[in-house]
Amino acid sequence: MPTMKAKLLTHRKERNADGHIMELKAWIVPVTECTPHGLKYSAVYIVNGVRAIGYDNERGKGDHRHYAGVEKPYTFTSMAQLLTDFNADVTRYLEGDDNESDL
């Protein structure tokens, strides 16, 4: 049986006026234990060279979220919801709420 290669779904990278970077990458991949939804993804917001916000599904860790230095599991439901959650976290961070404990 041939092996399916990852197919790039999207890749966007933007730098805002402050020099902060927002980047999203997503690939369609085979459904496996590590990628039960058939997607490999990474969404990251970088401030002064440091990841402030991140969502990804690294092999061995599964779906998880980084917020102001704290990593916790993330329940992936869809790319649309991931983008909503990611953008909400970036907004909260920019508003000065770097307290992850209430999430």
C-alpha positions as CSV (number, residue, x, y, z in Angstrom):
1,M,0.0,0.0,0.0
2,P,1.5,3.4,-1.0
3,T,2.3,5.8,1.8
4,M,0.5,9.2,1.6
5,K,2.8,12.2,1.8
6,A,1.8,15.2,3.8
7,K,0.0,17.8,1.6
8,L,0.4,21.5,2.6
9,L,-3.0,22.9,3.4
10,T,-1.9,26.4,4.3
11,H,1.1,28.5,5.3
12,R,0.8,32.1,6.3
13,K,3.4,34.2,8.0
14,E,3.0,37.9,8.9
15,R,5.0,40.4,10.8
16,N,3.2,43.3,12.5
17,A,4.4,46.9,13.0
18,D,6.1,45.9,16.3
19,G,8.0,43.1,14.6
20,H,6.0,40.3,16.2
21,I,5.5,37.3,14.0
22,M,2.3,35.3,13.5
23,E,2.6,32.1,11.5
24,L,0.2,29.3,10.7
25,K,1.2,26.0,9.0
26,A,-1.2,23.1,8.4
27,W,-0.8,19.8,6.4
28,I,-3.2,17.0,5.5
29,V,-1.6,13.8,6.7
30,P,-2.6,10.2,7.2
31,V,-4.9,9.5,10.1
32,T,-2.8,7.9,12.8
33,E,-2.7,7.7,16.6
34,C,-0.7,10.9,16.7
35,T,-3.0,12.7,14.1
36,P,-6.5,11.2,14.6
37,H,-8.0,14.2,12.7
38,G,-5.6,13.8,9.7
39,L,-4.0,17.2,10.2
40,K,-0.6,18.3,11.4
41,Y,-0.5,22.0,12.4
42,S,1.4,24.8,14.1
43,A,0.1,28.2,14.9
44,V,2.5,30.5,16.7
45,Y,2.8,34.1,17.8
46,I,6.4,35.2,18.5
47,V,7.3,38.3,20.5
48,N,10.9,39.5,20.4
49,G,12.1,36.1,19.2
50,V,10.2,34.1,21.9
51,R,7.0,32.0,21.4
52,A,4.3,33.8,23.4
53,I,1.4,31.7,22.0
54,G,1.4,28.4,20.2
55,Y,-0.8,25.6,19.2
56,D,0.6,22.4,17.7
57,N,0.4,18.6,17.6
58,E,4.0,17.5,17.9
59,R,4.6,13.8,17.6
60,G,4.5,12.2,21.0
61,K,2.7,15.1,22.6
62,G,-0.5,15.3,20.6
63,D,-2.6,18.4,20.4
64,H,-1.4,21.0,22.9
65,R,-1.3,24.8,23.5
66,H,1.4,27.1,24.8
67,Y,0.4,30.4,26.5
68,A,3.0,32.7,28.1
69,G,5.4,29.8,28.9
70,V,2.8,27.3,30.1
71,E,2.0,24.1,28.0
72,K,-1.3,22.3,28.4
73,P,-3.3,19.8,26.3
74,Y,-5.6,21.2,23.7
75,T,-8.8,19.6,22.5
76,F,-8.7,20.0,18.7
77,T,-12.2,20.0,17.0
78,S,-11.5,21.8,13.7
79,M,-9.1,24.2,12.1
80,A,-11.7,27.0,12.3
81,Q,-12.0,26.5,16.0
82,L,-8.2,26.4,16.4
83,L,-7.9,29.7,14.6
84,T,-10.6,31.2,16.8
85,D,-8.9,30.0,20.0
86,F,-5.5,31.1,18.8
87,N,-6.6,34.6,17.8
88,A,-8.5,35.0,21.1
89,D,-5.3,34.0,22.9
90,V,-3.2,36.5,20.9
91,T,-5.8,39.3,21.7
92,R,-5.7,38.4,25.4
93,Y,-1.9,38.4,25.4
94,L,-1.8,41.8,23.6
95,E,-4.2,43.2,26.2
96,G,-1.7,42.3,28.9
97,D,-3.4,39.1,30.2
98,D,-0.4,36.7,30.5
99,N,-2.0,34.7,33.2
100,E,-2.7,31.3,31.7
101,S,-4.2,29.8,34.9
102,D,-7.8,30.9,34.1
103,L,-7.9,29.1,30.8
